[in-house]
Amino acid sequence: MPAGKLERTGAPAQADDRLLVQAAQANPQRFAELYERHFYAVYAFVARRVHDRDVAEDLTADVFYKALEALARFDWRGVPFGVWLFRIAANRVADQWKSRAKDSPQAGTEPATEAECEQAYYCSQLFEMVDDLPADQRRVVHGRFAEGRTIREIAAEFKKTEGAVKQLQFRALQTLRTRMKGKRAGGRHG
């Protein structure tokens, strides 16, 4: 696993990916930067599907090996590089399940569709963006949407008015909405 923290730069990340892909196509040693940027999201995507840490680590390593192997043939077609990685990951997971299905007819899963890969990619981007919010906004979003708590409960914890918590939530969601629109628009070019 990479030692560095996943880069969270918002909409410019798509342009950065394009530059990183071009650099890695010219010099495969530059692929490490793409690996660092996308490792955690791909690993999480795989781990949610195979439910076995060792298998998830092996499949994730294989995803990046296959991506590096195919990088020279990668062409921008209006889909973010991360979605392309998720497609490779979905195929590897499907292959894993097919191989297990030979041993046990009840083991198996349908491969992820392109739309599911794209949705998973954008969800991973959204989670990263939540991490980039100011601390109070991040705590409100986490409390409301991850923990399912009420505005009143969060206000009591923060020792703030319900209106202040609603304002924090509004600002956080507005920021996330703007950043996601930028991400999606950035991923459709080229």
C-alpha positions in Angstrom: 0.0 0.0 0.0 1.3 3.5 -0.7 2.7 5.4 2.2 1.4 8.9 1.1 -2.0 10.3 1.6 -4.3 10.3 -1.4 -4.3 13.7 -3.1 -7.5 15.6 -2.8 -7.5 18.5 -5.1 -11.1 18.8 -6.4 -11.8 19.5 -10.0 -8.1 20.2 -11.1 -7.4 16.5 -10.2 -8.9 15.5 -13.6 -6.5 17.7 -15.5 -3.7 16.5 -13.3 -4.7 12.9 -14.1 -4.5 13.7 -17.8 -1.0 15.1 -17.4 0.1 12.2 -15.2 -1.3 9.6 -17.8 0.6 11.4 -20.6 3.8 11.4 -18.5 3.4 7.7 -17.6 2.7 6.8 -21.2 6.0 8.4 -22.1 7.9 7.0 -19.1 6.3 4.1 -17.2 8.2 4.9 -14.1 5.8 7.9 -13.7 2.9 5.5 -13.2 3.7 5.6 -9.5 2.0 9.0 -9.2 -1.2 7.6 -10.7 -1.0 4.6 -8.4 -0.6 6.9 -5.3 -3.5 9.1 -6.4 -6.0 6.2 -7.0 -4.8 3.3 -4.8 -7.2 3.9 -1.9 -10.3 4.3 -4.0 -9.6 1.2 -6.1 -8.8 -0.8 -3.0 -12.0 0.3 -1.3 -14.0 -0.6 -4.4 -12.5 -4.1 -4.6 -12.6 -4.7 -0.8 -16.4 -3.9 -0.7 -17.0 -6.6 -3.3 -14.7 -9.5 -2.2 -14.9 -9.1 1.6 -11.5 -10.6 2.1 -8.5 -8.4 2.8 -5.8 -10.6 1.3 -7.8 -11.2 -1.9 -8.7 -7.4 -2.1 -5.0 -6.5 -1.8 -4.0 -9.1 -4.5 -6.7 -8.0 -6.8 -5.9 -4.3 -6.3 -2.2 -5.0 -7.1 -3.4 -6.9 -10.2 -5.6 -3.9 -11.2 -2.6 -1.6 -11.2 -0.4 -4.1 -13.0 -3.0 -4.5 -15.7 -3.5 -0.7 -15.9 0.3 -0.2 -16.3 0.4 -2.9 -18.9 -2.5 -1.3 -20.9 -1.6 2.3 -20.3 -0.1 2.8 -23.7 -3.5 2.0 -25.2 -5.4 4.2 -22.8 -7.2 7.0 -24.7 -9.3 9.8 -23.2 -12.9 9.3 -24.2 -14.7 11.6 -21.9 -14.4 9.3 -18.9 -12.1 10.0 -16.0 -9.0 7.8 -15.6 -10.3 6.6 -12.3 -13.4 5.2 -14.0 -11.1 3.2 -16.3 -9.3 1.8 -13.3 -12.7 0.9 -11.7 -13.7 -0.9 -14.9 -10.4 -3.0 -14.7 -11.2 -3.6 -11.0 -14.7 -4.7 -11.8 -13.4 -7.1 -14.4 -10.9 -8.6 -12.0 -13.5 -9.0 -9.3 -15.8 -10.7 -11.8 -12.9 -13.0 -12.8 -12.3 -13.8 -9.2 -16.0 -14.7 -8.6 -16.1 -16.8 -11.8 -13.1 -18.8 -10.7 -14.7 -19.3 -7.3 -18.0 -20.3 -8.9 -16.2 -23.2 -10.6 -15.5 -24.6 -7.1 -18.8 -23.6 -5.6 -21.9 -23.0 -7.8 -23.4 -20.7 -5.2 -20.4 -18.3 -5.3 -20.6 -15.6 -7.8 -21.7 -12.1 -8.7 -22.6 -10.1 -11.7 -19.8 -7.9 -13.0 -20.2 -4.2 -12.4 -21.7 -2.1 -15.2 -19.9 1.0 -16.6 -22.5 3.1 -14.8 -21.7 1.4 -11.5 -18.0 1.9 -12.0 -18.6 5.6 -12.7 -20.9 5.9 -9.7 -18.3 4.2 -7.4 -15.6 6.5 -8.7 -17.7 9.6 -8.0 -18.7 8.3 -4.6 -15.0 7.9 -3.7 -14.3 11.4 -4.9 -17.2 12.7 -2.8 -15.8 11.0 0.3 -12.5 12.6 -0.3 -14.1 16.0 -0.7 -16.0 15.6 2.6 -12.5 15.0 4.2 -11.4 18.4 2.7 -14.3 20.4 4.3 -13.6 22.6 7.3 -13.7 20.5 10.5 -17.2 21.7 11.7 -18.8 21.2 8.3 -17.2 17.8 8.0 -18.5 16.7 11.5 -22.0 17.9 10.6 -22.0 16.0 7.3 -20.7 12.9 9.0 -23.2 13.2 11.8 -26.1 13.8 9.5 -25.4 11.4 6.7 -23.1 8.7 8.0 -24.5 8.4 11.5 -28.1 9.5 10.7 -28.3 12.0 13.6 -30.8 14.9 13.7 -29.9 18.5 13.6 -31.0 18.8 17.2 -28.6 16.1 18.3 -25.7 17.6 16.5 -26.6 21.1 17.8 -26.5 19.8 21.4 -23.1 18.1 20.8 -21.7 21.3 19.2 -23.4 23.5 21.8 -24.7 25.6 18.9 -28.2 26.5 17.8 -30.0 24.3 15.4 -29.9 27.2 12.9 -26.1 27.4 13.1 -25.9 23.6 12.4 -28.3 24.0 9.5 -26.1 26.7 8.1 -23.0 24.6 8.5 -24.8 21.7 6.7 -26.0 24.1 3.9 -22.5 25.5 3.4 -21.0 22.0 3.3 -23.5 20.6 0.8 -23.2 23.7 -1.3 -19.4 23.2 -1.4 -19.7 19.5 -2.2 -22.2 20.1 -4.9 -20.0 22.7 -6.6 -17.0 20.5 -6.4 -18.8 17.5 -7.8 -20.2 19.5 -10.7 -16.6 20.5 -11.4 -15.4 16.9 -11.2 -18.1 15.6 -13.5 -17.6 18.5 -16.0 -13.8 17.9 -15.9 -14.3 14.2 -16.5 -16.3 14.8 -19.7 -13.7 16.7 -21.7 -11.4 15.1 -24.2 
